[in-house]
Amino acid sequence: MIKNISASYAGHIVDSELGLSGTPVNDRKYSSGELSQSFSWALELSKLMDDAGYDEFWMAEHHFQPEGFECIPNLVMLNLWLSTQTTNLKFGCGFNIAPMWHPLRLAEDFATADILSNGRLIFGVGRGYHSREVETFGAPLKNSDDNRELFEEQVEIIIKAFNNEEFSHQGKHYTLPAPVEYRGYTLETLSLVPRPLSTPVDIWQPLVSGNPKGIDFMAKHNIKALVATTPKDALNERLTMYQDAYARYGKTIELGENIALGFRFFIAETQEKAIEQARPYFEEAMKFAAPLGLLQLSEEQVSAVATKNRASVELPTLEKQVENETWLCGPPEQIAEKILEISEKYPGVSRLNLGSTMGTPLNVYKDQLQLFADKVMPKIRG
C-alpha cells in the first residue's frame, strides 16, 4: 500500500536543444549565473509539492558539472533553506557522496540541519559514480573495492556518532579520536555536538547494481534502499536479495519493506502521446548517462550517443523502457493501475519516488507533478 509519495530532482538546468539530435553533452558549458538556477528551480518545485500534498522531495549532491546536469554541491545547506520556505514537505539527501566528506563533518552538518529544520531532513549516503568529482576530492572511485571499503567504514563511523553519547573508532582509514593529550588527560572518546533530534537516524542508500556485498551491508545496518528505474525482470531479484539479507541477520521484513520504488513518468491523453512527448527527455538522459557507464551500452552505442553521428547504430528506446516498467507513460488511470499492480506484487512497498529526467523543462516537470498529484495520487495512496 502506497503511503508515502516523493519526487526527485538531480539539479539539472538543461532544457533546450535536447535529445539525440540536440547539443552533445561535452559541447555544453553554462555560466555560473545560469548554473545557480538549480536553486530557484528547487524552490519552485518544493513549493508546488508542498501545496500539492507530496511527502518528500529528494535531490542529489554533485560537483564540477558546467554542462548543467547535476548542479547542487551541498544538499544539507540547500535542504535546510528550502525547509524555511515550505510548511510540511520533508527533504531527502539523495545522496550525500560519503567518500567526498570526512564522516564526522557530514554527521555534524546533518545533525545541525536536522535540529534547525525540526526534523524535516532525511539522511542518505552514496558511493558516487563520477570519477571527475570523487577522485578530485582525493577518494577512490575507479577502484571499486577501495571505494566500498572507505564508504562502509565512513558509514559505520556516522552510525556510531549519531547513536552514542560517546564513541571511538579504530579502522583502516580513521582513528577516532586522534591519540592526543587534551586538557591534561588522554583523549579516548568523542561526542558529536550536536546529535540529531531523534535516534536511531533513518539512513537511505541507492540500491543500484544488486551487488550482494552492498546489500549485505545495508541489511546489517538497517539501511533503507531507493531502488530506481530498475527493469521489472531485475526488480524482483533485488528485492528478494534485500529481504534475504535481512533474514541472515535475524530480521524479518516483507518483500519490498524498507524500500522506495523509483520510476520516471509522463502523463498524457494516451500512452503513445506520452511516449512522444517524453522522448527528448529520455534521449537527453541517455546522452548524460551512457558515457558514464551507467547503461551498460557497447562502445559503439556510447560513441553514437555522445555525438550526432549515429548512423545505423541501434540504441535503447523509450518504448522498451515502458515495456520494462522503468518508465510509466500514459493517461493517469493507466499509470495508477500499473502502480497499484506493482504494489500488490510487493506488499511491503509503501513508498513511491517519481524521478525527474535530465532536460525536462521546469514548467513541464511542474505540470507533470501537478497532474500526478491531481489525477494519480488519489487513486494510489493508501
N, C-alpha and C positions, 0 to 999 in steps of 0.2 A: 504494500500500500504506500503510495507516494505521499509523504507528509512534508517534505522539505524541497523547495524548488529554487534553484540558483542559476545564475548566468555568469559567463566568463568574458574577460577582455584582456588580451595579452599586451595591449598598449600600442597597436598599430595606428598610424595616421595616413597610410597609403589608401587612396580611394579613387584614383583615376589612372587611365592607361593600363587597365587591368587585363588579366588573362594571358593566354599563351601568345596572343598577337600584340600584347602591350609591352611596356618597357621592361627589359631584362633586369633582374634584381641587382646585379653588380653595376648597372649603369645608373642607379638611383643614388642621390645624395641630397639630403634636405638640410636647411639651415637650422640653427639652434632654436630660433623662434618657432619654426614650423614643428620641430620635434617635440617641443614642450606642449603642443596642442593635445598630446595624450592626456594631460592632466585635466584640461577642460572637457575633453570627451568623457573621461571617467566621471567627472562631476555630473554632466548631463545624464549619463546612463544611471548613475546612482540615484539621482532624484526621481527619474522615471520609475525605476524599480522599487524604490521606497513607497511611492504612491500607488503602484500597481499591485502590491502585495507579494512581491518576491521576498524570500527569506535571507538570501545571501548573495554577495557579489564577489567573485574571485578574480584576482589579477595576478600577473606574473612579474618576477624580477629578472631583468636582463640589462646588459651593458654594451656600449660601443656599437650601436646599430644606426648609423647615419642613413641606412636605406629606408628607415621609417617603419619597421615592422614591430619591434618589441622595445618600447621607449621608456619603460618605467624602471629606474635603477633602485628605488627604495620603497618597498611595499609598506613597511611599517609606518613610515612617515606619511605617505600618501593616504593610507587607510585611516590613520588617526585623524587627519584633516577632514576626510570625507565623512567620518562619524560625527563631526561637528556640524555638517551641512545637511544631515538627514536625521530621521527620527528612530526608525526601528531596524533598518537594514543592517545585517552583520557583514563583515568584510573578511574574506579569506585570503591568506597569503598562499597563493598557488603558483609558484612556490618560492620560498627563500632558498637560494642555492647555497647550502651549508659550506661546501668546500671553499667558497669565496669569503667566508666570515671566520672570525675567531668565535667559537661556540658560546663563550660567555658574553661577548658583546651582543650577539644575536639574542641570547636569553634575556639579557638586561633590557634591550630595546623593546622586545615584545612585552615583557612584564610591565614596563613603564606605560606603553601604549594601551595595554590591557586595562590597567587601572584608570588611566585618563579617559578612556572610551567607555568605562563602566562595563567591561566585558564584551564588547562588540567586535573584537578581532579574533580570528581563528588562525591557529598556528599551523603552518605547513612547511615542509622541507623537501628539497630535491637534490639530486646529484649533479645536474647540469648536463647540457648537450652541445654547447657552443665552445669549441676549442679557443676561439678568439677571446672569450671572457674568462673562462675558468683558468686556463693556462697563464693568461696575462696576470691574474691575481696570485700566481705562484702555486696553484694547486694542480694536481694531476687530473687529466681527463682522457688523454689518448691511451693511457694505460688503465683499463677498466678496473682491474683488480686493485691497483693502488688507490683509485678514486673511491671504490666501495669501502676499502679498509679505512681510509680517512673519514669518509662520511659516517660510517657506522660508529666510529669512536666519538665523533663530534655529537651525534645524536644521543649516545649514552651519557655524555657529559651534560648535555642540555636537560635530559630527564632527571639526572641527579640534582642539578641546580634548581630546577623547578620544584621538585617534590621533597626536598630535605632542607631543614633549617641550617644544617651544616653538612658539608660534603668534602670529599677529596677524590682524586683520581690519579692513577698511575698507568699510563699506556705507552704505546709506541711513539705517538706524536705529541702527547701532552702529559706533563707532570703538574698537578694542581693540588694544593698551592705550590708556588715556587719554593724551593727549600732555602728559605732565608730567615734571618732573625728579624723580629718585628716587635717594637716596644718592650724589649727585654725578655721575650720568650720565643721559642721556636715555633714557627708557623706550621700548623698541621692540618687545619681545615679552613674552608672559605664559606661565606654566606652570600647568596645572591641578594643584592639590595637594589630595587625591591624584588619580591617574588610576586607571581601573578595573583589575581584576585581569588581564583578557585583552582584547587589542585585535586587530583592529577589533571594536567592540561591535556585536552584532546590534541593529538598530533596527526596530521594528514600528510600523505605522500602519494605521488603518482605511481600507479601500477602499470608499467608500460610494456616490458618485454616478457613478463611471465617467468623471469629467472627464479628458480627455486631458492637460491641463496637470499635474494632480496625479499621474497615473500616470507621466508622463514624468519628473517629479522623483523619484519613488520608484525608477524604474529607473536613473536617473543615479547615485543614491547607494546603490544596493543595499539599499533599504529593503524589508523584508518586509511582507506585507499580510494583515490579517484581513478576510475577506470574509464578512460575517454576514447571515443571513436575506435572501438575495438570490433572487428568483424564478428558476426554472430557465431561463426564456427569456432572462433577462439575464445569468445566471451565465457561460455560455459566452462571451458577448461581452466581459465584463470580464476574464476570464482570458486571452482571446486578445489583448486590448489590452495587458495587462500583459506577456505573452510578447513581443509585437511591439515594445513599448517597450524591453525589454532588448536585443532584436536590433539596434535602431537604435544602441545603444552597443557593439555588437560582442560581446554576451554571449548565449550560447545556454543556454536553460533549457527544460525540459519544460513542457508545458501543465499548470499548477497548481503548479509548483515555487515555493518561497518563499511559499506561500500556506497560511493556516489557514482551513478552511471552517467557518463557524459555522451552527448550526441550533438552534432551540428544539425541545424534545421532550417527550413524555409517554407513559409506558408503562402499559398496562392489558391486560386479557384480550383485548379486541377493539379495533379501530380506533374503532368507534362509542363504546364506553365511554371510551376515552382522550380523544376529542374532547369528550364531555360533561363529563368531569371537568376538563379543561383550559380549558374555555370562559370561566369567570370570570377567569382569569389572562390569557387572550388579550384579553378586553374591557378589563381593567384597563390592559394595556399600550397599547391603542388610546386610552384616555382620557388617558394620560400623553403619548403621542407626537403625536397628531393636532393639538392646538393649537400645537405647536412647528413645524409644517410638515414633519414627518418622513415622513408617509404619503401626501402628495400628494392629500388629500381636498378636496372642494369646500367653500366657506364654509358651506353648508347642512349638510353632513356634520359639519364641525368643530363647529358650534354644537350639533348633536344629540348629539355625543359629550361635549361639555363640560357638558351639562345632562341632566336626566331627561326633557326634553320631546323625545322622538324622533319622535313622530307616525308618518308613513309613510316617513320617510327611509331609503333603502337604504344599509346600511353593510357594510364588509368582513366576511367570515365566516371562522371558523376552518377550515371545510370547504374554502374556496378556498385558504387558506394551505397546507393539507395537500396539495391538488392541485398547488400551485406548488412544493412541496417546501421551503418555508421553515420549516415545522413538520413534524416526524416523529412521528406518533402511531400507536400500535398495540401489539401484543404484541412482545416482544423479538425474535423471529425475523424479523418483518416489518421492524422498524427496522434490524436488522443487514443484511438483504438489500438495503434501499434504500441504506444507506451503502456497501456493497460495490459496488453498481451505479454509484454516483456516483464512487467512487474508481477504478473501471475506466475510466470515461469520461475522467477527468482523471488520467493516470498519474503526474504529478509531485506530486500531493497526498499528503502524508504526515501532515498534522496536522488534527485534528478538534477543534472547540471547541463545547461544549454551553452554550448561552446560558440564563441564568435569565430569568424573566419577572416584571415588576412585579406585586406582590400575592401571589406564591406563598408560602404559609406556610413557615417554616423546616423544620418536620417533614416537610412534603410534599416540599420540594426535597431534603432529606436522603434520604428514602425513594427518590425517583426516581434520585438519583445512585448509591445503593447497588444498586438494581435494574439500572441500566445497567452498573455495574461487574461485577455477578454474572452477568447474563444476555446482555449485548450485547458487552461488551469482549472476552471470549474469542473471539468469532466474527469480530471485525473487525481485531484487532490483528495486524500482520504480524510 
